[in-house]
């Protein structure tokens, strides 16, 4: 829900509360409401029509992302094929696992104007050439996803979040060492 819809919802709620008070006053026989209805009949009618229009807008408003944004449509000769972003993320993870030196990974797929964008966050083994490793990951993911799904991959972003080292057969994350010097 965008900022305009939130403002509209606030104003709608405020108007509904005022109308509820007015209706309650009318039911309990307060005379000031009859004078108000006689003095402003067209303004109240316009207000009621506006509230009805806003009610219909909120009735048909979808909050959050739509299903269209969670999948990509690929046209074929026989019809449309919809591939979910979750499927593309799984294929991406499968392609990344084929590259030696990658440990943990997370993926995110986004729709772009000319295809999809894939972001990958990885943890790598030490003593590897990270630029070469990430370039290999990018190429393998692009080739694998495009050949498997037929969807154009606009770009693949690889973010190396950490390096792990092996210690007695157990992999442990390497954390930066902080040293302080006093002179």
Secondary structure, DSSP 8 states (H G I E B T S, - for coil): --HHHHHHHHHHHHHHHHHHHHHHHHHTT-THHHHHHHH-HHHHHHHHHHHHHHHHHHHH---S--GGGGEEEEEETTEEEEEEHHHHHHHHHHHHHTSTTEEEEEEEEEEETTEEEEEEEEEEESSS-HHHHHHHHHHHHHHHHHHHH---EEEEEEEEEEEEEEETTEEEE----------
